Amino acid sequence: MKHIVKILSLLVAISAFWIGLLQAAVVPRTHTWLLPIYFVVSLGCYGLLMVGIGLMQFPTCPQEAVLLQKDIAEAKDFFKHKGVDVGSD
Amino acid sequence: MAEEKESKGEKKYKYSIIIPTYNERLNIALIVYLVFKHLRDIDFEIIVVDDGSPDGTQEIVKQLQQLYGEDRILLRARAKKLGLGTAYIHGLKHASGDFVVIMDADLSHHPKYLPSFIKKQLETNASIVTGTRYVKGGGVHGWNLMRKLTSRGANVLAQTLLWPGVSDLTGSFRLYKKSVLEDVISSCVSKGYVFQMEMIVRATRKGYHIEEVPITFVDRVFGTSKLGGSEIVEYLKGLVYLLLTT
């Protein structure tokens, strides 16, 4: 099944649950009307939290740049002796 | 060593490494050297798909062919810049390996990770092994805070909308079983890095077994940048397209 269908079914299920809550009036109706807003806001907050956490934990590798320069020097040296012209730009 | 392999019934696999190039005269030589350095006991071929580079990339490749052999380095050029997706398809046509590796020519993808891709695939029999920059053991160098922010934001958005099953959607350092690449690539129509996203998402939807290995990504050492334009808009359009059609 296409992904969008999965997402839409999920939304339909959540909406059905919400309408059910409205009709059953187990929770006071004023609260229930606000639930979609709470849902969207929490989703947004969750997203921002994930971005923030990801940003803090973003893996960096400064040593790789150094290693790369070494590799480049090694390769250039190799090619100089083999007659392949790899002069720098 | 050979006896051990035979008694275990291990097959010797061949790997085709497709590298699309455009104005990568210096980098392609460096990449080829590093691939040969890190894949000593592996049967492989490098397929350079050059889109008519004006800087003499093809001349360098021909010199490399003299040095390493025309059976190890294949030059399959095209007349002009025709895009990444078609470059892979073009390279695929000439690939004789059991597995196909795609990687960038600008040294952001380091050939030293090739053995870990191969090992992971052999261990898990995965259909696709994709490199991820975003897990422990991987990483990025050369990105400022803004770049990291957009990358992370884009990733969270894509994860929420698409449930892709991989941590790095736009990465293009991947190993595919040849038949799997042929199958997935035939159903992809996007361009640029959205194409990379489409490939991995379609592969997930088709149920292929995908594994990840950490890789490090050093941004743009040599060569001129080929990225430009309003990337964010393209990215969002790509996300919506993938949301609706996969």
HADDOCK unambig.tbl for C-alpha pairs under 7 A between the chains (distance, minus, plus):
assign (segid A and resid 2 and name CA) (segid B and resid 246 and name CA) 5.71 0.50 0.50
assign (segid A and resid 3 and name CA) (segid B and resid 243 and name CA) 6.71 0.50 0.50
assign (segid A and resid 3 and name CA) (segid B and resid 246 and name CA) 5.95 0.50 0.50
assign (segid A and resid 4 and name CA) (segid B and resid 243 and name CA) 5.90 0.50 0.50
assign (segid A and resid 4 and name CA) (segid B and resid 244 and name CA) 5.61 0.50 0.50
assign (segid A and resid 47 and name CA) (segid B and resid 156 and name CA) 6.73 0.50 0.50
assign (segid A and resid 50 and name CA) (segid B and resid 156 and name CA) 6.86 0.50 0.50
assign (segid A and resid 51 and name CA) (segid B and resid 152 and name CA) 5.74 0.50 0.50
assign (segid A and resid 51 and name CA) (segid B and resid 153 and name CA) 5.60 0.50 0.50
assign (segid A and resid 51 and name CA) (segid B and resid 156 and name CA) 6.48 0.50 0.50
assign (segid A and resid 54 and name CA) (segid B and resid 152 and name CA) 6.34 0.50 0.50
assign (segid A and resid 55 and name CA) (segid B and resid 148 and name CA) 6.77 0.50 0.50
assign (segid A and resid 55 and name CA) (segid B and resid 149 and name CA) 6.42 0.50 0.50
assign (segid A and resid 55 and name CA) (segid B and resid 152 and name CA) 6.46 0.50 0.50
assign (segid A and resid 58 and name CA) (segid B and resid 134 and name CA) 6.85 0.50 0.50
assign (segid A and resid 59 and name CA) (segid B and resid 134 and name CA) 6.40 0.50 0.50
assign (segid A and resid 59 and name CA) (segid B and resid 135 and name CA) 6.94 0.50 0.50
assign (segid A and resid 59 and name CA) (segid B and resid 136 and name CA) 6.56 0.50 0.50
assign (segid A and resid 59 and name CA) (segid B and resid 138 and name CA) 6.54 0.50 0.50
assign (segid A and resid 59 and name CA) (segid B and resid 139 and name CA) 4.47 0.50 0.50
assign (segid A and resid 59 and name CA) (segid B and resid 140 and name CA) 6.50 0.50 0.50
assign (segid A and resid 60 and name CA) (segid B and resid 139 and name CA) 4.54 0.50 0.50
assign (segid A and resid 60 and name CA) (segid B and resid 140 and name CA) 4.84 0.50 0.50
assign (segid A and resid 60 and name CA) (segid B and resid 141 and name CA) 5.66 0.50 0.50
assign (segid A and resid 61 and name CA) (segid B and resid 139 and name CA) 5.49 0.50 0.50
assign (segid A and resid 61 and name CA) (segid B and resid 140 and name CA) 5.81 0.50 0.50
assign (segid A and resid 61 and name CA) (segid B and resid 141 and name CA) 5.42 0.50 0.50
assign (segid A and resid 61 and name CA) (segid B and resid 216 and name CA) 6.93 0.50 0.50
assign (segid A and resid 62 and name CA) (segid B and resid 141 and name CA) 5.66 0.50 0.50
assign (segid A and resid 64 and name CA) (segid B and resid 218 and name CA) 6.98 0.50 0.50
assign (segid A and resid 65 and name CA) (segid B and resid 141 and name CA) 7.00 0.50 0.50
assign (segid A and resid 65 and name CA) (segid B and resid 218 and name CA) 6.25 0.50 0.50
assign (segid A and resid 72 and name CA) (segid B and resid 30 and name CA) 6.45 0.50 0.50
assign (segid A and resid 75 and name CA) (segid B and resid 30 and name CA) 5.81 0.50 0.50
assign (segid A and resid 75 and name CA) (segid B and resid 33 and name CA) 6.16 0.50 0.50
assign (segid A and resid 84 and name CA) (segid B and resid 63 and name CA) 6.34 0.50 0.50
assign (segid A and resid 86 and name CA) (segid B and resid 26 and name CA) 5.83 0.50 0.50
assign (segid A and resid 88 and name CA) (segid B and resid 26 and name CA) 6.98 0.50 0.50
